[in-house]
Amino acid sequence: MIKEIGVDIISIKKFGRIKKADFKHWNKVFNEKEWKYAFAGKIKFAERLAGIFAAKEAAMKAFGKTGVKNFLAFEITHLPSGAPKLNKPRSKISIAHNQDMAVAVVLRT
């Protein structure tokens, strides 16, 4: 049974100018593990950052944290298959990218 749903969509372009060295400016949004994951490859870092950001926003909505921007309360990791995973019990998450946009859905069950 689904208790809450959170959805967020964001432009990937907003993350295109970020550099790996900029972590100190983003460490209130992304933890070190998420940052390293985003920059692990030489391409698609903006896509990965946007997807993680959208997932955290969706999680805040699903868990009733809108208005409270505690991004670090939510950690997005990835299974060996590449599927995203949220650090909260009884939750499901999906992240998708399409050209210029990243979208995430979080279900709290």
C-alpha positions in Angstrom: 0.0 0.0 0.0 1.4 3.4 -1.0 1.2 6.0 1.8 2.8 9.0 -0.1 4.3 9.8 -3.5 6.9 12.4 -4.2 7.9 13.6 -7.7 10.4 16.1 -8.9 11.8 17.2 -12.3 14.7 19.4 -13.0 16.8 20.7 -15.9 20.1 18.9 -16.3 21.6 22.2 -17.7 21.6 23.6 -14.2 24.3 21.2 -13.2 26.4 21.5 -16.4 28.9 24.0 -15.1 29.7 22.3 -11.8 33.2 20.9 -11.4 34.4 18.1 -9.2 36.3 20.6 -7.1 33.1 22.5 -6.3 32.0 20.0 -3.6 32.5 22.5 -0.8 29.8 24.6 -2.3 27.4 21.6 -2.7 28.1 19.6 0.5 24.8 20.6 2.0 23.0 18.9 -0.9 25.2 15.9 -1.8 27.2 13.7 0.4 30.7 12.6 -0.5 29.6 9.2 -1.8 27.0 10.7 -4.1 29.5 13.3 -5.4 32.0 10.6 -6.2 29.4 8.6 -8.0 28.4 11.5 -10.1 32.0 12.3 -11.1 33.1 8.6 -11.5 32.9 8.7 -15.3 34.2 11.4 -17.5 30.7 12.1 -19.0 27.2 12.5 -17.7 28.1 14.0 -14.3 25.5 16.7 -14.8 22.9 14.1 -15.6 23.8 12.1 -12.5 23.8 15.2 -10.2 20.4 16.3 -11.5 19.0 12.8 -11.0 20.2 12.6 -7.4 19.0 16.1 -6.7 15.6 15.4 -8.2 15.5 12.1 -6.1 16.2 14.0 -2.9 13.5 16.6 -3.7 11.0 13.8 -4.4 12.0 12.0 -1.2 11.4 15.1 0.8 7.9 15.3 -0.6 7.1 11.7 -0.1 8.4 11.8 3.5 6.6 15.1 4.3 9.8 17.2 4.5 8.7 19.9 2.1 9.9 23.3 3.3 12.7 21.6 5.3 15.6 21.4 3.0 17.6 18.7 4.7 19.0 17.1 1.6 21.6 15.1 3.6 18.8 13.2 5.4 18.3 11.3 2.2 21.1 9.3 0.6 20.9 8.0 -3.0 23.0 5.0 -3.7 23.0 2.6 -6.7 22.8 -1.2 -6.8 25.3 -3.1 -9.0 22.6 -3.1 -11.7 22.6 0.7 -11.7 19.2 1.0 -10.1 18.9 3.8 -7.6 18.2 3.1 -3.9 17.0 5.4 -1.2 18.4 5.1 2.4 14.9 5.1 3.9 13.0 1.9 4.8 9.7 1.1 3.0 10.6 3.2 0.0 10.9 2.8 -3.7 12.7 5.1 -6.1 13.0 5.7 -9.8 15.2 8.2 -11.7 15.0 8.9 -15.4 16.8 11.2 -17.7 15.7 12.5 -21.1 17.8 15.0 -23.1 17.5 18.1 -20.9 15.5 16.9 -17.9 15.9 14.5 -15.0 12.8 13.2 -13.1 12.5 11.2 -9.9 9.7 9.4 -8.2 9.7 8.2 -4.6 7.0 6.0 -3.2 6.7 5.6 0.6 4.9 2.3 1.4 
